[in-house]
Amino acid sequence: MGIAGINEALRNGEPIRFVTDLHRDGPGWGCDLDLPHGVTAGMILARREQLASGLRRPLSATWPERAARARGQAPAVGRLPGHVQGQAARLAAGQVRAG
């Protein structure tokens, strides 16, 4: 995604943690993520196209949102089909490059 804080965290072996499991969210799917220190929800929102590409989803199906939590802590990613769960788990485990 081109976000230095995410790249650095993954290089240092720090996973992106899921705050919630993947769950139904209206007509799609969602999950909440714990972002590395210094990475804000706004940074993710500004890179929606890169996020969609990394998840291998069309832009029209990828809608990151600010979560009602601490600022920048956990944006929700909604409207993701179920097969993305495996991709998201591999990303969190550091098995897939985030950027």
Order of alpha helices (4+ residues) and beta strands (2+ residues): alpha-beta-beta-beta-beta-alpha-alpha-beta-beta-alpha
